[in-house]
Amino acid sequence: MKGCFSACAAVLFAVQIMNDGSIGSTLKDAKTKVVPVKPMPIPHEEADPERIDDMDTGEEIVQGKCSPRPIDCEELLQCGLTVSGIYRIYPRNRVNSWGDAGFDVYCDMDTDGGGWTVIQRRDDFGTNSDFFFKGWQSYKFGFGDFNFDFWLGNDKIFALSNQRRSTLRFDLLDFEGEDGYATYDDFYVDDENQGYRLHLGDYRGVIGDSFKGHNLCKFSTRDRDNDNNRYQNCALVYKGGWWYNNCHTVNLNGLYLRGRHDTYADGVNWYAWKGFRYSLRKTEMKIRSTTFLSKPFNEPFQMVTPAPAQ
């Protein structure tokens, strides 16, 4: 694959040519509707073992032992921290802008066994509808409040998704109380030099495989046009920062328009589930390892130094 446009050419994908007729909390107690959609047979790249294995931390977690420098929320859960909330983590050394201090994240310890590091949240918190319509630097470093709307930051998403094989999960809620989810295995993004290019594996869920159409796309913002539309900047038109193709079938960082709206595809949309003229109430994006183990270690935190190489 040379880029996300070629990967998606077989799909009637761009919003230009489609017409729609139609966190701290966990999404619970809502009846899930299974929406039948046609499969989107878009190829994806396999995970690169060298990319996964080339991280160097100077310390590691050993089965049954807990490090005082957890690399993500999953490791915190395994060490007995089971309450959702804000925690400090220390991802393996991929980006050094935060130095040795690590950084704070919101951990979802409830959904599907817990251990999720949340990278995006939106809800009806009363923030401006265009709160996510920001530039490249804002998306690079992150913005918002962990107790309300936020984007963790593309540098941090890069660091988290490249330290081991990861699954990306979407939890969505509409204004009528219906919820749904989707997961993608082998999720990671490239570094800033590669435009935070998106990589996705297999889809599972109940809301339709809309996000696969963004596979292999670079991130775009209102001031950095990396999409595959020759005629316009999709981020400017659809009012968000995202992995736009030509242009989108998912736009979770678009305008917060509170349900059905007359404007086209500029809201918080997931096309296969609610179409282009319905803006969702709540969205969360979160990641954890593809080989998730939910059983806690039940051991106190302690420094674990790897044995010298033989």
Summary of the structure (lengths in Angstrom):
residues: 310
radius of gyration: 19.0
end to end distance: 39.0
largest distance: 65.4
contacts: 1006
relative contact order: 0.21
helix: 17%
strand: 22%
